[in-house]
């Protein structure tokens, strides 16, 4: 079992959530808050990963004007002789 100290402001928020009927206990409010926090962390990590991929694309060389994905596949096959 864990004992957690909250600021008066956070304690008031938790109490209001329980009083609203949305949650049955303070523990339930905190579990939900941690789930949301972890989801945000995962989303932030994914955004960082995607930004790195986008930057790698920018850094990979001169852009090529393509009309379709099929054109990209054909270019790749020609370049890599597949």
N, C-alpha and C positions, 0 to 999 in steps of 0.2 A: 504494500500500500504506500502511496506517495502523498506527501503533504505539500501543498503549494500555497505560497503567499502571493496575493494580488494587491495591486494598488487599489485605493478606495474607488477610483473611477472604473477600473476593470471589474471589480466586485459588483458594483452597481449595474453594469451592463449584463453581467451573468445573471444576477438576480432578476432583472427586468425580463430577460429571455425566458427564465423559468416561470415567472409570474404571468407571462403572456400565454402560457400553455403550449408554446412551440416545443419546449423541452420539459422533461419530467424531473431533471436534476441538474445541479451545477456540473456534475461529472459529464453528463451528456453534452452540455454546452461546450465544455473544454475539449471533449473528444472530437466533436464536429469542427471546432476551431483548429485543432491539430490536423484533421483530415484536409481542411481547406488550405492550411499552411503548407502541407506536404504537396498538395496538387499544384500550388503556386510555385513551389521550389522546382518541381518536375517541369512545369511549363517554362520557367526561366532557363533551366538547363537546356531544354529543347530549343528555345529561341537562340541561345548562345551557339548551340550546334548548327542551327540553320544559318545564322549570320556568318559563321566560319565557312560554311559550304558556299554561300553566296559570294563571300570575299574570295574564296579559292577560284570560283568561276570568273570573277573579274580579273584576278591575277593570272589566269591561265593563258591569256593571249588576246589577240585582236578578235573582236566579235565577227561572227559570220551571219549574214542575212539568210534566214531559212524561211521557207513558206509552210513547211509541215514537218511532222515527226518522221515521216517516211523519207524525206529529203535528208534529214540528219542521219538516219540509219544507213542510207545509201552512201553518204559521205564517209561514215565510219568504216563501212565495209571496204570501200575503195582505199581508204587510207591504211587500213590494217590488213588488207588483202584476205578477207574472210570469205 
